[in-house]
Amino acid sequence: MLAASVILAASVSVIVGGVGIMNILLASVEHRTREIGIRMSIGARRRDILLQFLLEALILGSVGSSVGVIVGLGIPLLMRAFIDRFAIQVSALSAILAFAFSSAVTLLFGVVPAYRAAQLNPTDALRYE
């Protein structure tokens, strides 16, 4: 029962985090519509725009994942310093898997904003205010 509750809480957290990242990236696309139009009008292909926003999502996810792994590794160390019997050990593999999973979730939730940016019509984007 406890394991199911933990899995449910973790799943909800991942979805909420992914939606938050997607909203940040959608706001970035909205804010940079004219820039996207200018880039497309001087020769950037839809693929270039798509890759730009996916790379931005990956960078955002990597930074967030790094902070999460550092905090996740630091809390047990702090607790062990203050509580003598605290015996949680975190393996390097679990830290690497957490980083990879978080980055993958960010990339997955970054696909929609990147696709929207790539599908903008350059003429409409240049008129956007």
N, C-alpha and C positions, 0 to 999 in steps of 0.2 A: 504494500500500500504506500509506504514511504517512497519507494523507488518510482512508482507511478506519479506521485505528486511532484517529485523533483523533476522528472521528465516533462511533465505538463508545464511546470513553472519555467523550465529552461526553454521549452518550445515557444511559449508565449513571449518570453524575453527576446528570443531570436527574431521572431516575427515583428515585434514592436521595434526592435533596433533596425531591422531591415527596412521597414516602412519609414522610419525616421530618416535613414540615409537616402531613401528614394525621394522623400520630400525635399531634402536639402539639394539633391541633384536636380530635381524638377525646378526648384526655385532658381538654381544657377542657370539652367537652360532658359528660363523665362527672362531672367535679368540680362542674359547675354545674347538675346535673339538678334539684335543688330550686328553684333560681332560675328555671329555665325553667318548671317547674310553677307557680310563683307567678305569673310573668308571664302564662302562659296562663290561669290561673284568674281573673285580674283583667281579662282581655279581649284579650290579645295573640293575634293570629291566627298560624297556622302560617307564613304568608307573612312575618310580622314576624320570627319567630324565624329562619327561613331567611335572610332578608336581613341580620339582625344577624350571624350567623356567617359569611356570605359577605363582609360588610364587614370583619369582623375578619381574615379570611384575606387580603383584599386589602391591608389595612394592614400585616399581617405581611410579606406578599410585597413590598410597596413599600419597606419599611424594609430588608429583606434585599437587594432588587435595588439599592437606592441604595448600600448598603455595597459590594456586589459591583462595581458600576460604578466607584465611587470607587477601590477597590483595583485594579481592572483598568486604570484610567487612570493610577494613581499608580506602579505597578510599572515600566512602560516609562520613565516620567520619571526614576525613581530609577536605573534601569539606564543610561540615557543619561548621567546625571551621573557615573557611575563608569566606564563603558566608552565610549571615544571613538567606536568604530565601530558602536555599537548604533543601528540605523536603523529600528526599528519605529515606525510611526505609527498612531494609532488615530483613526478618523474619528468625528465627532459622530453620524453616522447609525448606526454600529455600536454605539455606547453607548446610543442611544435604542432600537434594536432589541433589545439585550440586556436593557434594563430592561423593555420591553414583553413580551418572551418570558418572562422570569422571573416577572413579575406574572401573566401568563396561566397559567403552569404552577401557580403557587400557587392561583389561583382554581379551576382545574380540579381539583386535589387537595383543595380545600376543599369541594367539592360534597357528597361523601359525609358528612362530619361535620355539615355544615349541614342536610342532609336528615334525618339521624338525629335531630338536635336538634328539628327541626320536627315529626317524627312521634311524639315522645314523648306518651304519654297523661298529661294533667295530674294525674289522680288518682294514678297510679302514681309519677309524678315527685315529688309531694308526700310520698309515703310513703318515698321513697328516702333511704337514709342512707349 
